[in-house]
């Protein structure tokens, strides 16, 4: 029904992270460096998943897809670097508008980041190629994990979205240190995305045979039920932290973004606990 397999988990993590990277890059607000960071990070995770898969237990479609995800992420990264002089339209307008206001108020033209208005921007749709390939590998991993196939595949795919969304939310929160003038819209969108995936993740893990069987004692966790209730704690705490993060982002002070990022640090731990504890108990 589900399997705790490092190669599958790494492909899930990279596919989900790259999918939600597109959710952010399509807004044309966050600087190119954020995309560079995520493509490099998740590309390496996909590559590590392929290495582990080929070395420990091959699932050919999954492991070849992991290699292809790493290659697609590297290709998108290369295109973004080549087109870096164009920046992104939202960041470009904000930087130039701020510089114009400072010059109007003080009469001083300060040094500013320059952009090439004639250069083509990085096309955000390129960020969809890697997760599309990863989806094929995740379906293969779900089919290989066991029956019922629909439940195994659903848990694998939704788990990828869950892990990717919470990771991107946490990393995006840190990016506000690099790009402090960035509006809160992209971060709010990632928090909402994680909250929307949460009920699907939890519901699929409860579907029989699932965590409901662990909580009822039908499946023995070998620790007197402690692991089952730890899973419940992780799931509930994750949702609570997302709610508190959303409340923190309503505050006007810039420190609210840093507070939200700290809360997302905790949420990523409980989110991974929600997914991985269930995998360990149900595998």
PyMOL commands that set and color helices and strands:
alter all, ss='L'
color gray80, all
select helices_A, chain A and resi 6-25+32-56+60-82+84-86+89-106+124-145+149-178+185-206+211-216+226-248+255-282
alter helices_A, ss='H'
color red, helices_A
deselect
rebuild
show_as cartoon
